[in-house]
């Protein structure tokens, strides 16, 4: 059964190793409608966490782990998985449950799950109860810096690679050039044909009225979903956009907990899109997928697909991970073991824990490793302080 593991399993942590990374450049600088994210992958560091028996797990995360997680866990104490999670969840509450700090908790949750999987010599996806070894995906990219020919070339390449759903950016010239967006939509639709699903992402660039105007203009091009057309916090205006658009509206990537996803659904959003690197637990991502099934909604999931694939193996075939080429592609070059991509699916390797392994030789050769720091009871901060939360 899925998620049927002993949450009372005991864990005690002996040490952690932090590999600080220099800026990891993308293959080609790119931009969305509101200016993100530029010329580098948003990777700060790689953390390896060890239990007292020597089992370990690693993940890409932020430096917030050092300030906000390590002082609480490198204490020599033994607690259950459930108790460790609850302890830190409530310690971090004053940062707010939509904060960067709460996402560090999500990465700690991932590390605990991977350690428990490694103890059994199981891949994480099998430990969590997946019955298939693959995750369905769509492919996104389509920088607003790309000219029309490059955009069409990328989208047709995605289709040739086996993806039946593709996505690109809209909101040209900070949302002031809808004519350019329409021209590009027309060209992409003509190039990929009527059977390929096209999603578009506006990255919150428009007002409510402009988003509705754009959606009406885009109707001839059979849009699969319209992602984040307006500010992600304006729930009432989101409801108005939903009510006045014929295409499905997608939100969720900018929120960092399950309850906000439910809030979107309650305001009419038809497609929920949690981002695995921003949620406070792996369960909340999976819980959102279950909520979508129960309420007849679509579910897609952003994030680093190499990491997200373990959860993706739990999802249904029509619940898609995003393979965001500008970010996920360059990250893949840092891995020596990773999923095989074939016919719109990520096939997971049968290895314990995470479905990938970092290639440290490549990272060192590219001068991407800044420093390595070891932490244990003796050198970690002795007291936990909620810093910068007010």
Secondary structure in CASP SS format (residue, H / E / C, confidence):
PFRMAT SS
TARGET T0000
AUTHOR 0000-0000-0000
METHOD secondary structure of the structure
MODEL  1
X C 1.00
X C 1.00
X C 1.00
X C 1.00
X C 1.00
X C 1.00
X C 1.00
X C 1.00
X C 1.00
X E 1.00
X E 1.00
X C 1.00
X E 1.00
X E 1.00
X E 1.00
X E 1.00
X E 1.00
X E 1.00
X E 1.00
X E 1.00
X E 1.00
X C 1.00
X C 1.00
X E 1.00
X E 1.00
X E 1.00
X E 1.00
X E 1.00
X E 1.00
X E 1.00
X E 1.00
X C 1.00
X C 1.00
X C 1.00
X C 1.00
X C 1.00
X E 1.00
X E 1.00
X E 1.00
X E 1.00
X E 1.00
X C 1.00
X C 1.00
X C 1.00
X E 1.00
X E 1.00
X E 1.00
X E 1.00
X E 1.00
X E 1.00
X E 1.00
X C 1.00
X C 1.00
X C 1.00
X C 1.00
X E 1.00
X E 1.00
X E 1.00
X E 1.00
X E 1.00
X E 1.00
X C 1.00
X C 1.00
X H 1.00
X H 1.00
X H 1.00
X H 1.00
X H 1.00
X H 1.00
X H 1.00
X H 1.00
X H 1.00
X H 1.00
X C 1.00
X C 1.00
X C 1.00
X C 1.00
X C 1.00
X E 1.00
X E 1.00
X H 1.00
X H 1.00
X H 1.00
X H 1.00
X H 1.00
X H 1.00
X H 1.00
X H 1.00
X H 1.00
X H 1.00
X H 1.00
X C 1.00
X H 1.00
X H 1.00
X H 1.00
X C 1.00
X C 1.00
X C 1.00
X C 1.00
X H 1.00
X H 1.00
X H 1.00
X H 1.00
X H 1.00
X H 1.00
X H 1.00
X H 1.00
X H 1.00
X H 1.00
X H 1.00
X H 1.00
X H 1.00
X H 1.00
X H 1.00
X H 1.00
X H 1.00
X H 1.00
X H 1.00
X H 1.00
X C 1.00
X C 1.00
X C 1.00
X E 1.00
X H 1.00
X H 1.00
X H 1.00
X H 1.00
X C 1.00
X C 1.00
X C 1.00
X C 1.00
X C 1.00
X C 1.00
X E 1.00
X E 1.00
X E 1.00
X E 1.00
X E 1.00
X E 1.00
X E 1.00
X E 1.00
X C 1.00
X C 1.00
X C 1.00
X C 1.00
X C 1.00
X C 1.00
X H 1.00
X H 1.00
X H 1.00
X H 1.00
X H 1.00
X H 1.00
X H 1.00
X H 1.00
X H 1.00
X H 1.00
X H 1.00
X H 1.00
X H 1.00
X C 1.00
X C 1.00
X C 1.00
X C 1.00
X E 1.00
X E 1.00
X E 1.00
X E 1.00
X E 1.00
X C 1.00
X C 1.00
X H 1.00
X H 1.00
X H 1.00
X H 1.00
X C 1.00
X C 1.00
X H 1.00
X H 1.00
X H 1.00
X H 1.00
X H 1.00
X H 1.00
X H 1.00
X H 1.00
X H 1.00
X H 1.00
X H 1.00
X H 1.00
X H 1.00
X H 1.00
X H 1.00
X C 1.00
X C 1.00
X C 1.00
X C 1.00
X E 1.00
X E 1.00
X E 1.00
X E 1.00
X E 1.00
X C 1.00
X C 1.00
X C 1.00
X C 1.00
X C 1.00
X C 1.00
X H 1.00
X H 1.00
X H 1.00
X H 1.00
X H 1.00
X H 1.00
X H 1.00
X H 1.00
X H 1.00
X H 1.00
X H 1.00
X H 1.00
X H 1.00
X H 1.00
X C 1.00
X E 1.00
X E 1.00
X E 1.00
X E 1.00
X E 1.00
X C 1.00
X C 1.00
X C 1.00
X C 1.00
X C 1.00
X C 1.00
X C 1.00
X H 1.00
X H 1.00
X H 1.00
X H 1.00
X H 1.00
X H 1.00
X H 1.00
X H 1.00
X H 1.00
X C 1.00
X C 1.00
X C 1.00
X C 1.00
X C 1.00
X E 1.00
X E 1.00
X E 1.00
X C 1.00
X C 1.00
X C 1.00
X C 1.00
X C 1.00
X C 1.00
X H 1.00
X H 1.00
X H 1.00
X H 1.00
X H 1.00
X H 1.00
X H 1.00
X H 1.00
X H 1.00
X C 1.00
X C 1.00
X C 1.00
X C 1.00
X E 1.00
X E 1.00
X E 1.00
X E 1.00
X E 1.00
X H 1.00
X H 1.00
X H 1.00
X C 1.00
X C 1.00
X C 1.00
X H 1.00
X H 1.00
X H 1.00
X H 1.00
X H 1.00
X H 1.00
X H 1.00
X H 1.00
X H 1.00
X H 1.00
X H 1.00
X H 1.00
X H 1.00
X C 1.00
X C 1.00
X C 1.00
X E 1.00
X E 1.00
X E 1.00
X E 1.00
X E 1.00
X C 1.00
X C 1.00
X H 1.00
X H 1.00
X H 1.00
X H 1.00
X H 1.00
X H 1.00
X H 1.00
X H 1.00
X C 1.00
X C 1.00
X C 1.00
X C 1.00
X C 1.00
X C 1.00
X C 1.00
X E 1.00
X E 1.00
X E 1.00
X E 1.00
X E 1.00
X H 1.00
X H 1.00
X H 1.00
X H 1.00
X H 1.00
X H 1.00
X H 1.00
X H 1.00
X C 1.00
X C 1.00
X E 1.00
X E 1.00
X E 1.00
X C 1.00
X C 1.00
X E 1.00
X E 1.00
X E 1.00
X C 1.00
X C 1.00
X E 1.00
X E 1.00
X E 1.00
X C 1.00
X C 1.00
X C 1.00
X C 1.00
X C 1.00
X E 1.00
X C 1.00
X C 1.00
X C 1.00
X E 1.00
X E 1.00
X C 1.00
X H 1.00
X H 1.00
X H 1.00
X H 1.00
X H 1.00
X H 1.00
X C 1.00
X C 1.00
X C 1.00
X E 1.00
X E 1.00
X E 1.00
X E 1.00
X E 1.00
X E 1.00
X E 1.00
X C 1.00
X C 1.00
X C 1.00
X C 1.00
X C 1.00
X C 1.00
X C 1.00
X C 1.00
X C 1.00
X C 1.00
X C 1.00
X C 1.00
X C 1.00
X C 1.00
X C 1.00
END
